[in-house]
Amino acid sequence: MTIDFSRDKPIYTQLVEKICGDIIRGNRHLGEKIPSVREYAVEVGVNVNTVQRVYKELEQMKLTETKRGQGTYITSDEGIISTLREHMKEKIVEQFFYSIEEYGFTKQEIIEQLQKQGGEGD
């Protein structure tokens, strides 16, 4: 399963975001073993060094832990995952408001649109 990467961000950043998204959505579970660096590199179609950087970043974020001789595992700490969810939500909302301002929409226009969108499923 190779991934179509965006040209506007480094590949390792996109992979970190993908794994974070998988954790938040529950596609990767607390305490779950993740593929080895080599396995994941082949799976996503990137260089092994890129995946090493991804795994290092995830470990610095305390989202994973490496057990010598056993592999790398998603953290079992629900608090860390909860913090990740909040951080990602804030980041998405920040980007959303930045885009709104860039296109010159008023807050009222956006509120009305959100109410329309939200009302469709109720």
N, CA, C and O atoms as a MOPAC input file, in Angstrom:
PM7 MOZYME 1SCF
protein

 N      0.83700 1    -1.17300 1     0.00000 1
 C      0.00000 1     0.00000 1     0.00000 1
 C      0.88600 1     1.24200 1     0.00000 1
 O      1.15900 1     1.80400 1     1.06000 1
 N      1.32200 1     1.66100 1    -1.13500 1
 C      2.09100 1     2.89600 1    -1.19100 1
 C      1.13100 1     4.07700 1    -1.04200 1
 O     -0.05600 1     3.97300 1    -1.35000 1
 N      1.66100 1     5.18200 1    -0.57300 1
 C      0.86000 1     6.36300 1    -0.28000 1
 C      1.19800 1     7.44800 1    -1.28400 1
 O      2.35100 1     7.59400 1    -1.69000 1
 N      0.18300 1     8.21100 1    -1.68400 1
 C      0.41200 1     9.39000 1    -2.51300 1
 C      0.76000 1    10.53700 1    -1.57700 1
 O     -0.09900 1    11.04200 1    -0.85500 1
 N      2.00800 1    10.93800 1    -1.59400 1
 C      2.46500 1    11.98300 1    -0.69500 1
 C      2.29800 1    13.35400 1    -1.32200 1
 O      2.44400 1    13.52100 1    -2.53300 1
 N      1.99100 1    14.32400 1    -0.48900 1
 C      1.87600 1    15.71100 1    -0.90500 1
 C      3.27900 1    16.28800 1    -1.06400 1
 O      4.20100 1    15.88600 1    -0.35400 1
 N      3.44100 1    17.21500 1    -1.98000 1
 C      4.75500 1    17.82300 1    -2.20200 1
 C      5.02500 1    18.98700 1    -1.25200 1
 O      6.15300 1    19.47200 1    -1.17000 1
 N      3.99400 1    19.43700 1    -0.53500 1
 C      4.16600 1    20.63000 1     0.29500 1
 C      4.65100 1    20.34300 1     1.71300 1
 O      4.85800 1    21.27900 1     2.48600 1
 N      4.83700 1    19.06400 1     2.07600 1
 C      5.32000 1    18.69800 1     3.41100 1
 C      6.32200 1    17.56400 1     3.28100 1
 O      6.22400 1    16.74600 1     2.36600 1
 N      7.28100 1    17.51100 1     4.18700 1
 C      8.21900 1    16.37600 1     4.15700 1
 C      7.46700 1    15.04700 1     4.34300 1
 O      6.46600 1    14.98600 1     5.05600 1
 N      7.95700 1    14.00900 1     3.70400 1
 C      7.32200 1    12.69800 1     3.76800 1
 C      7.26300 1    12.19500 1     5.20400 1
 O      6.24600 1    11.63700 1     5.61800 1
 N      8.33100 1    12.38100 1     5.97000 1
 C      8.32600 1    11.85700 1     7.33700 1
 C      7.22300 1    12.52200 1     8.16300 1
 O      6.60500 1    11.86800 1     9.00300 1
 N      6.97000 1    13.80800 1     7.93500 1
 C      5.91500 1    14.51700 1     8.65000 1
 C      4.54800 1    13.93800 1     8.28300 1
 O      3.68700 1    13.76100 1     9.14600 1
 N      4.36200 1    13.64700 1     7.00600 1
 C      3.09800 1    13.06700 1     6.55200 1
 C      2.87500 1    11.68400 1     7.16200 1
 O      1.75000 1    11.32600 1     7.50900 1
 N      3.94600 1    10.91800 1     7.28800 1
 C      3.82300 1     9.58700 1     7.88600 1
 C      3.53000 1     9.67800 1     9.38500 1
 O      2.73200 1     8.90000 1     9.90800 1
 N      4.16400 1    10.61600 1    10.07000 1
 C      3.86900 1    10.82700 1    11.49200 1
 C      2.39300 1    11.17700 1    11.64400 1
 O      1.70800 1    10.62400 1    12.50400 1
 N      1.90400 1    12.09300 1    10.81400 1
 C      0.49800 1    12.50100 1    10.87400 1
 C     -0.43000 1    11.33200 1    10.56300 1
 O     -1.48900 1    11.20100 1    11.17500 1
 N     -0.03800 1    10.48500 1     9.61700 1
 C     -0.85200 1     9.31900 1     9.26500 1
 C     -0.96400 1     8.36600 1    10.44200 1
 O     -2.05300 1     7.89100 1    10.76200 1
 N      0.15400 1     8.09000 1    11.08200 1
 C      0.13500 1     7.16700 1    12.22200 1
 C     -0.64600 1     7.78000 1    13.37600 1
 O     -1.41200 1     7.08500 1    14.04400 1
 N     -0.46100 1     9.07700 1    13.61700 1
 C     -1.22900 1     9.76000 1    14.66700 1
 C     -2.72500 1     9.65300 1    14.36800 1
 O     -3.52600 1     9.38200 1    15.26200 1
 N     -3.09000 1     9.86700 1    13.11400 1
 C     -4.49200 1     9.74000 1    12.71400 1
 C     -5.01600 1     8.33100 1    12.92600 1
 O     -6.14500 1     8.14400 1    13.37900 1
 N     -4.19800 1     7.34200 1    12.60000 1
 C     -4.59100 1     5.93900 1    12.81500 1
 C     -4.83300 1     5.66200 1    14.29900 1
 O     -5.76600 1     4.94400 1    14.65700 1
 N     -3.99700 1     6.23000 1    15.15200 1
 C     -4.15000 1     6.04500 1    16.60100 1
 C     -5.43400 1     6.71900 1    17.07900 1
 O     -6.21400 1     6.12200 1    17.82000 1
 N     -5.64900 1     7.95600 1    16.65500 1
 C     -6.83400 1     8.70800 1    17.07400 1
 C     -8.11900 1     8.01300 1    16.62200 1
 O     -9.08700 1     7.94600 1    17.37900 1
 N     -8.13100 1     7.49800 1    15.39000 1
 C     -9.31300 1     6.81400 1    14.85600 1
 C     -9.50400 1     5.42600 1    15.45200 1
 O    -10.56100 1     4.81700 1    15.29000 1
 N     -8.48600 1     4.92900 1    16.13800 1
 C     -8.58800 1     3.58700 1    16.70800 1
 C     -8.16400 1     2.49200 1    15.74600 1
 O     -8.40000 1     1.31300 1    16.00700 1
 N     -7.54000 1     2.86900 1    14.63300 1
 C     -7.03200 1     1.86700 1    13.69100 1
 C     -5.75500 1     1.21500 1    14.21300 1
 O     -5.38500 1     0.12100 1    13.78600 1
 N     -5.09900 1     1.88600 1    15.12200 1
 C     -3.95400 1     1.32200 1    15.84900 1
 C     -4.30100 1     1.44500 1    17.32400 1
 O     -4.71600 1     2.50800 1    17.78700 1
 N     -4.13200 1     0.36000 1    18.05300 1
 C     -4.61000 1     0.29500 1    19.42500 1
 C     -3.49100 1     0.45800 1    20.45900 1
 O     -2.31800 1     0.20400 1    20.18400 1
 N     -3.89300 1     0.88500 1    21.65000 1
 C     -2.94500 1     1.03500 1    22.75000 1
 C     -2.20100 1    -0.28100 1    22.96400 1
 O     -2.81100 1    -1.34800 1    23.02200 1
 N     -0.88400 1    -0.19100 1    23.08100 1
 C     -0.06200 1    -1.36400 1    23.33700 1
 C      0.19900 1    -2.24600 1    22.12300 1
 O      0.89500 1    -3.25500 1    22.23400 1
 N     -0.34500 1    -1.88200 1    20.97300 1
 C     -0.19200 1    -2.68300 1    19.75200 1
 C      1.22400 1    -2.55800 1    19.19800 1
 O      1.81000 1    -1.47500 1    19.19100 1
 N      1.75700 1    -3.67900 1    18.73600 1
 C      3.06600 1    -3.66700 1    18.07900 1
 C      2.88700 1    -3.10100 1    16.67400 1
 O      1.94500 1    -3.45600 1    15.96500 1
 N      3.79900 1    -2.22100 1    16.28400 1
 C      3.74900 1    -1.68300 1    14.92800 1
 C      4.82500 1    -2.38000 1    14.09600 1
 O      5.75900 1    -2.96000 1    14.65000 1
 N      4.69800 1    -2.32500 1    12.77200 1
 C      5.67100 1    -3.03100 1    11.91900 1
 C      7.10100 1    -2.54400 1    12.16900 1
 O      7.32100 1    -1.42300 1    12.62700 1
 N      8.05700 1    -3.40500 1    11.86000 1
 C      9.45400 1    -3.00200 1    11.96300 1
 C      9.71000 1    -1.87300 1    10.97100 1
 O      8.91500 1    -1.63500 1    10.06300 1
 N     10.81400 1    -1.19300 1    11.15700 1
 C     11.17200 1    -0.09500 1    10.26300 1
 C     11.19900 1    -0.57800 1     8.82000 1
 O     10.64100 1     0.07000 1     7.93400 1
 N     11.83900 1    -1.69800 1     8.58600 1
 C     11.94000 1    -2.22600 1     7.21900 1
 C     10.56600 1    -2.59900 1     6.65700 1
 O     10.25200 1    -2.28100 1     5.51000 1
 N      9.75300 1    -3.27000 1     7.46800 1
 C      8.42200 1    -3.67200 1     7.01100 1
 C      7.58100 1    -2.45100 1     6.63500 1
 O      6.92100 1    -2.43400 1     5.59500 1
 N      7.61400 1    -1.43600 1     7.49400 1
 C      6.79800 1    -0.25000 1     7.23200 1
 C      7.31400 1     0.51100 1     6.01300 1
 O      6.52600 1     1.05400 1     5.24000 1
 N      8.64000 1     0.55000 1     5.84100 1
 C      9.21900 1     1.22500 1     4.67400 1
 C      8.71900 1     0.57300 1     3.38700 1
 O      8.36300 1     1.26700 1     2.43400 1
 N      8.69300 1    -0.74900 1     3.36000 1
 C      8.20500 1    -1.47000 1     2.18100 1
 C      6.70300 1    -1.22700 1     2.01400 1
 O      6.22300 1    -0.99500 1     0.90400 1
 N      5.97300 1    -1.28200 1     3.12300 1
 C      4.51400 1    -1.10700 1     3.09000 1
 C      4.10100 1     0.23600 1     2.49100 1
 O      3.17100 1     0.30100 1     1.68600 1
 N      4.79700 1     1.31300 1     2.88500 1
 C      4.40200 1     2.64500 1     2.40900 1
 C      5.23800 1     3.12900 1     1.22500 1
 O      4.94900 1     4.17700 1     0.64600 1
 N      6.26100 1     2.37700 1     0.86900 1
 C      7.04300 1     2.69800 1    -0.32000 1
 C      8.01500 1     3.84300 1    -0.14600 1
 O      8.17100 1     4.67300 1    -1.04200 1
 N      8.68300 1     3.89500 1     1.02300 1
 C      9.67500 1     4.94200 1     1.26100 1
 C     10.98400 1     4.32600 1     1.73700 1
 O     11.06900 1     3.12800 1     2.00700 1
 N     11.99200 1     5.17000 1     1.83200 1
 C     13.31400 1     4.75700 1     2.28500 1
 C     13.29000 1     4.38600 1     3.77300 1
 O     12.56000 1     4.99400 1     4.55700 1
 N     14.08200 1     3.39800 1     4.15100 1
 C     14.17900 1     2.94900 1     5.53900 1
 C     14.58500 1     4.10900 1     6.46200 1
 O     14.08400 1     4.20800 1     7.58200 1
 N     15.48100 1     4.97600 1     6.00500 1
 C     15.91800 1     6.10800 1     6.83200 1
 C     14.75900 1     7.04900 1     7.16400 1
 O     14.71200 1     7.63100 1     8.24800 1
 N     13.83500 1     7.19000 1     6.22900 1
 C     12.65800 1     8.03300 1     6.45800 1
 C     11.81600 1     7.43800 1     7.58300 1
 O     11.36900 1     8.15800 1     8.47700 1
 N     11.60200 1     6.13100 1     7.53700 1
 C     10.79500 1     5.47000 1     8.56900 1
 C     11.51600 1     5.52300 1     9.92200 1
 O     10.87100 1     5.68400 1    10.95800 1
 N     12.82900 1     5.39100 1     9.91900 1
 C     13.56800 1     5.52100 1    11.18500 1
 C     13.30400 1     6.89200 1    11.80300 1
 O     13.12100 1     7.01000 1    13.01400 1
 N     13.28700 1     7.91600 1    10.97100 1
 C     13.01800 1     9.26400 1    11.46000 1
 C     11.58600 1     9.37500 1    12.00100 1
 O     11.35200 1    10.02400 1    13.02100 1
 N     10.64000 1     8.74200 1    11.31500 1
 C      9.23600 1     8.72100 1    11.75900 1
 C      9.13800 1     8.06500 1    13.13500 1
 O      8.51500 1     8.61400 1    14.04400 1
 N      9.74700 1     6.90400 1    13.28600 1
 C      9.66900 1     6.17800 1    14.54300 1
 C     10.35500 1     6.95100 1    15.67500 1
 O      9.89400 1     6.94200 1    16.81700 1
 N     11.45200 1     7.61100 1    15.34300 1
 C     12.14600 1     8.42600 1    16.34500 1
 C     11.23700 1     9.57900 1    16.80600 1
 O     11.14800 1     9.87100 1    17.99800 1
 N     10.57500 1    10.21700 1    15.85700 1
 C      9.65600 1    11.31700 1    16.15700 1
 C      8.50300 1    10.83300 1    17.04100 1
 O      8.14000 1    11.49500 1    18.01400 1
 N      7.93100 1     9.67800 1    16.69700 1
 C      6.82500 1     9.12500 1    17.48400 1
 C      7.27200 1     8.80200 1    18.90400 1
 O      6.51600 1     8.98500 1    19.85800 1
 N      8.49200 1     8.32600 1    19.03400 1
 C      9.01500 1     8.00600 1    20.36800 1
 C      9.25300 1     9.28700 1    21.17400 1
 O      8.98700 1     9.32300 1    22.37600 1
 N      9.75000 1    10.33000 1    20.51900 1
 C      9.94400 1    11.61600 1    21.21000 1
 C      8.61300 1    12.20600 1    21.65700 1
 O      8.54300 1    12.90000 1    22.67200 1
 N      7.55700 1    11.92500 1    20.89400 1
 C      6.21600 1    12.39300 1    21.25100 1
 C      5.59800 1    11.51000 1    22.33500 1
 O      4.50200 1    11.78700 1    22.82200 1
 N      6.30300 1    10.45800 1    22.70300 1
 C      5.86800 1     9.47100 1    23.69400 1
 C      4.65200 1     8.66500 1    23.23700 1
 O      3.92300 1     8.10600 1    24.05500 1
 N      4.44200 1     8.61300 1    21.90800 1
 C      3.33900 1     7.82300 1    21.35800 1
 C      3.72000 1     6.36300 1    21.17600 1
 O      2.85600 1     5.48800 1    21.12800 1
 N      5.01800 1     6.10800 1    21.07400 1
 C      5.49400 1     4.73900 1    20.94600 1
 C      6.63000 1     4.51500 1    21.92200 1
 O      7.23100 1     5.45600 1    22.44100 1
 N      6.90800 1     3.24000 1    22.15800 1
 C      8.08200 1     2.87200 1    22.94100 1
 C      8.70300 1     1.64300 1    22.30500 1
 O      8.00700 1     0.72700 1    21.86600 1
 N     10.01500 1     1.64400 1    22.26400 1
 C     10.73400 1     0.52700 1    21.67600 1
 C     11.23700 1    -0.37200 1    22.79200 1
 O     11.89200 1     0.08000 1    23.73100 1
 N     10.92300 1    -1.63800 1    22.67200 1
 C     11.38900 1    -2.63600 1    23.63500 1
 C     12.49800 1    -3.41800 1    22.95300 1
 O     12.26800 1    -4.12300 1    21.97100 1
 N     13.66700 1    -3.28500 1    23.47300 1
 C     14.85000 1    -3.90100 1    22.86000 1
 C     14.61300 1    -5.38200 1    22.56600 1
 O     14.24200 1    -6.16100 1    23.44400 1
 N     14.83900 1    -5.74000 1    21.31500 1
 C     14.69300 1    -7.12600 1    20.88800 1
 C     13.25700 1    -7.55900 1    20.63700 1
 O     13.02100 1    -8.67600 1    20.17800 1
 N     12.28700 1    -6.68700 1    20.93200 1
 C     10.88400 1    -7.06600 1    20.76000 1
 C     10.16400 1    -6.23700 1    19.70100 1
 O      9.24600 1    -6.72200 1    19.04100 1
 N     10.58600 1    -4.98700 1    19.54400 1
 C      9.94800 1    -4.13800 1    18.54900 1
 C      9.43600 1    -2.83700 1    19.13800 1
 O      9.76700 1    -2.47000 1    20.26500 1
 N      8.63300 1    -2.16000 1    18.36300 1
 C      8.08400 1    -0.85900 1    18.74900 1
 C      6.58500 1    -1.00700 1    18.94200 1
 O      5.89900 1    -1.65100 1    18.14800 1
 N      6.09100 1    -0.40000 1    20.01000 1
 C      4.69700 1    -0.53400 1    20.40400 1
 C      4.05600 1     0.83800 1    20.61100 1
 O      4.71300 1     1.78800 1    21.03600 1
 N      2.75000 1     0.92500 1    20.30000 1
 C      1.98100 1     2.11700 1    20.61100 1
 C      1.91300 1     2.20600 1    22.13400 1
 O      1.80800 1     1.18600 1    22.81500 1
 N      1.97100 1     3.41200 1    22.65900 1
 C      1.89800 1     3.59600 1    24.10600 1
 C      0.60900 1     2.98700 1    24.67100 1
 O     -0.39600 1     2.87400 1    23.97000 1
 N      0.65500 1     2.60700 1    25.92200 1
 C     -0.53600 1     2.10900 1    26.61800 1
 C     -1.15700 1     3.21400 1    27.46400 1
 O     -2.16800 1     2.99800 1    28.13200 1
 N     -0.55100 1     4.39200 1    27.43300 1
 C     -0.98600 1     5.51300 1    28.26000 1
 C     -2.13200 1     6.26600 1    27.57500 1
 O     -1.91700 1     6.98800 1    26.60200 1
 N     -3.34700 1     6.08800 1    28.09400 1
 C     -4.51800 1     6.74700 1    27.50800 1
 C     -4.42300 1     8.26900 1    27.59800 1
 O     -4.96400 1     8.97300 1    26.74500 1
 N     -3.74200 1     8.77900 1    28.62200 1
 C     -3.57900 1    10.22000 1    28.77900 1
 C     -2.80800 1    10.83400 1    27.62400 1
 O     -3.14300 1    11.92300 1    27.15900 1
 N     -1.78500 1    10.14700 1    27.16300 1
 C     -0.98600 1    10.63400 1    26.03600 1
 C     -1.84700 1    10.67200 1    24.76800 1
 O     -1.76400 1    11.61800 1    23.98500 1
 N     -2.66500 1     9.64600 1    24.57500 1
 C     -3.54200 1     9.60200 1    23.39900 1
 C     -4.59500 1    10.70000 1    23.49000 1
 O     -4.91900 1    11.33500 1    22.48700 1
 N     -5.12200 1    10.92400 1    24.67200 1
 C     -6.10600 1    11.98400 1    24.87700 1
 C     -5.50000 1    13.35000 1    24.56000 1
 O     -6.13600 1    14.18600 1    23.91900 1
 N     -4.27100 1    13.56600 1    25.01200 1
 C     -3.56100 1    14.81200 1    24.71900 1
 C     -3.33100 1    14.95300 1    23.21800 1
 O     -3.47300 1    16.04600 1    22.67000 1
 N     -2.97800 1    13.86000 1    22.55200 1
 C     -2.78600 1    13.87400 1    21.09600 1
 C     -4.08600 1    14.27800 1    20.39400 1
 O     -4.06900 1    15.11400 1    19.48900 1
 N     -5.20400 1    13.69200 1    20.80600 1
 C     -6.50900 1    14.03800 1    20.21000 1
 C     -6.77500 1    15.53700 1    20.33400 1
 O     -7.16300 1    16.18400 1    19.36200 1
 N     -6.56600 1    16.08400 1    21.52600 1
 C     -6.81500 1    17.50800 1    21.75700 1
 C     -5.89600 1    18.37000 1    20.89300 1
 O     -6.33200 1    19.35200 1    20.29100 1
 N     -4.62300 1    17.99100 1    20.84100 1
 C     -3.64600 1    18.74600 1    20.04700 1
 C     -4.03600 1    18.74200 1    18.56600 1
 O     -3.99200 1    19.77900 1    17.90300 1
 N     -4.41600 1    17.57000 1    18.05500 1
 C     -4.78200 1    17.46300 1    16.64500 1
 C     -6.04900 1    18.26900 1    16.35900 1
 O     -6.15400 1    18.91300 1    15.31500 1
 N     -7.00400 1    18.23500 1    17.27900 1
 C     -8.24500 1    18.99400 1    17.10000 1
 C     -7.93400 1    20.48400 1    17.03900 1
 O     -8.45900 1    21.19600 1    16.18300 1
 N     -7.08100 1    20.95700 1    17.94600 1
 C     -6.69300 1    22.37500 1    17.95000 1
 C     -6.00200 1    22.76100 1    16.65200 1
 O     -6.26200 1    23.82700 1    16.09400 1
 N     -5.12400 1    21.89400 1    16.17600 1
 C     -4.37200 1    22.15800 1    14.94300 1
 C     -5.31900 1    22.25300 1    13.74300 1
 O     -5.16900 1    23.14000 1    12.90200 1
 N     -6.28100 1    21.35100 1    13.66400 1
 C     -7.23700 1    21.35100 1    12.55300 1
 C     -8.07800 1    22.62300 1    12.58000 1
 O     -8.30100 1    23.24600 1    11.54200 1
 N     -8.54300 1    23.00400 1    13.76100 1
 C     -9.37100 1    24.20600 1    13.88600 1
 C     -8.54800 1    25.44700 1    13.53200 1
 O     -9.04400 1    26.35300 1    12.86300 1
 N     -7.29200 1    25.48400 1    13.98100 1
 C     -6.39500 1    26.59700 1    13.64500 1
 C     -6.24700 1    26.74500 1    12.13000 1
 O     -6.36200 1    27.84200 1    11.58500 1
 N     -5.98900 1    25.61900 1    11.46400 1
 C     -5.83900 1    25.62900 1    10.01200 1
 C     -7.13300 1    26.06700 1     9.33400 1
 O     -7.11000 1    26.79600 1     8.34300 1
 N     -8.24500 1    25.62000 1     9.87100 1
 C     -9.55400 1    25.97700 1     9.34600 1
 C     -9.75700 1    27.49400 1     9.40000 1
 O    -10.14200 1    28.11100 1     8.40700 1
 N     -9.49600 1    28.08400 1    10.56300 1
 C     -9.68800 1    29.52600 1    10.70600 1
 C     -8.69300 1    30.32200 1     9.86400 1
 O     -9.02600 1    31.39000 1     9.35000 1
 N     -7.49600 1    29.81300 1     9.72700 1
 C     -6.52100 1    30.46600 1     8.86400 1
 C     -7.04900 1    30.51100 1     7.41900 1
 O     -6.95800 1    31.54200 1     6.75200 1
 N     -7.59800 1    29.38600 1     6.94500 1
 C     -8.14000 1    29.31800 1     5.58800 1
 C     -9.31200 1    30.26400 1     5.41000 1
 O     -9.43500 1    30.92300 1     4.37800 1
 N    -10.16800 1    30.33200 1     6.40900 1
 C    -11.32300 1    31.23400 1     6.35200 1
 C    -10.85500 1    32.67300 1     6.15800 1
 O    -11.36400 1    33.39500 1     5.30100 1
 N     -9.88300 1    33.07500 1     6.96300 1
 C     -9.36000 1    34.43700 1     6.87900 1
 C     -8.69100 1    34.69400 1     5.53400 1
 O     -8.83200 1    35.77700 1     4.96600 1
 N     -7.96700 1    33.70700 1     5.02500 1
 C     -7.27900 1    33.84400 1     3.73800 1
 C     -8.25300 1    34.11900 1     2.59800 1
 O     -7.94700 1    34.88600 1     1.68600 1
 N     -9.42400 1    33.49400 1     2.65200 1
 C    -10.41400 1    33.66300 1     1.58900 1
 C    -11.38000 1    34.81100 1     1.85200 1
 O    -12.22600 1    35.11200 1     1.01000 1
 N    -11.26400 1    35.44600 1     2.99700 1
 C    -12.07000 1    36.62300 1     3.28700 1
 C    -13.49800 1    36.34700 1     3.73100 1
 O    -14.34400 1    37.23900 1     3.66900 1
 N    -13.78200 1    35.13000 1     4.17900 1
 C    -15.12000 1    34.84100 1     4.68700 1
 C    -15.29700 1    35.47800 1     6.06300 1
 O    -14.34700 1    35.59500 1     6.83600 1
 N    -16.53100 1    35.88600 1     6.35200 1
 C    -16.81400 1    36.41300 1     7.68500 1
 C    -17.13700 1    35.24300 1     8.61800 1
 O    -17.50000 1    34.15400 1     8.17300 1
 N    -16.99700 1    35.49300 1     9.90600 1
 C    -17.34200 1    34.45200 1    10.87900 1
 C    -18.81500 1    34.08700 1    10.75200 1
 O    -19.17800 1    32.91700 1    10.87900 1
 N    -19.66400 1    35.07700 1    10.50400 1
 C    -21.10300 1    34.82100 1    10.37700 1
 C    -21.39000 1    33.90200 1     9.19200 1
 O    -22.22200 1    33.00200 1     9.29800 1
 N    -20.71200 1    34.11700 1     8.06800 1
 C    -20.90600 1    33.25100 1     6.89900 1
 C    -20.54000 1    31.80400 1     7.24100 1
 O    -21.23400 1    30.86200 1     6.85900 1
 N    -19.45100 1    31.65800 1     7.96000 1
 C    -18.98700 1    30.31200 1     8.31800 1
 C    -19.93700 1    29.66600 1     9.31800 1
 O    -20.24700 1    28.48000 1     9.20000 1
 N    -20.40000 1    30.43000 1    10.29900 1
 C    -21.34500 1    29.89200 1    11.28100 1
 C    -22.61000 1    29.40100 1    10.57400 1
 O    -23.10700 1    28.31200 1    10.86100 1
 N    -23.12000 1    30.20800 1     9.65500 1
 C    -24.32200 1    29.82400 1     8.91500 1
 C    -24.08600 1    28.53800 1     8.11900 1
 O    -24.94000 1    27.65300 1     8.08800 1
 N    -22.92500 1    28.44600 1     7.48000 1
 C    -22.60900 1    27.24500 1     6.69900 1
 C    -22.47000 1    26.02400 1     7.60200 1
 O    -22.94300 1    24.94100 1     7.25800 1
 N    -21.82700 1    26.19200 1     8.75100 1
 C    -21.67100 1    25.08100 1     9.68500 1
 C    -23.02900 1    24.62100 1    10.20400 1
 O    -23.26400 1    23.42300 1    10.36500 1
 N    -23.91600 1    25.57000 1    10.46400 1
 C    -25.26200 1    25.20600 1    10.91900 1
 C    -26.01600 1    24.44300 1     9.83700 1
 O    -26.73700 1    23.48900 1    10.13000 1
 N    -25.84700 1    24.86600 1     8.58200 1
 C    -26.46700 1    24.13200 1     7.46400 1
 C    -25.92900 1    22.71200 1     7.37800 1
 O    -26.68400 1    21.74500 1     7.27400 1
 N    -24.60800 1    22.61300 1     7.42400 1
 C    -23.95500 1    21.31000 1     7.32600 1
 C    -24.35000 1    20.42000 1     8.50100 1
 O    -24.69000 1    19.25100 1     8.31600 1
 N    -24.30400 1    20.97300 1     9.69900 1
 C    -24.62300 1    20.21500 1    10.90600 1
 C    -26.07900 1    19.81400 1    10.98600 1
 O    -26.41500 1    18.77500 1    11.55300 1
 N    -26.94500 1    20.64200 1    10.41600 1
 C    -28.38200 1    20.36900 1    10.45500 1
 C    -28.81200 1    19.26300 1     9.52700 1
 O    -29.88900 1    18.69200 1     9.69800 1
 N    -27.97500 1    18.94500 1     8.53100 1
 C    -28.35500 1    17.93400 1     7.53600 1
 C    -28.46700 1    16.53900 1     8.13700 1
 O    -29.32200 1    15.75200 1     7.72800 1
 N    -27.60900 1    16.22800 1     9.10500 1
 C    -27.58600 1    14.88200 1     9.66400 1
 C    -28.46700 1    14.72200 1    10.88700 1
 O    -28.63300 1    13.60500 1    11.37700 1
 N    -29.04300 1    15.82100 1    11.40000 1
 C    -29.84400 1    15.74500 1    12.63200 1
 C    -31.22700 1    15.22100 1    12.39900 1
 O    -32.01000 1    15.10300 1    13.34200 1

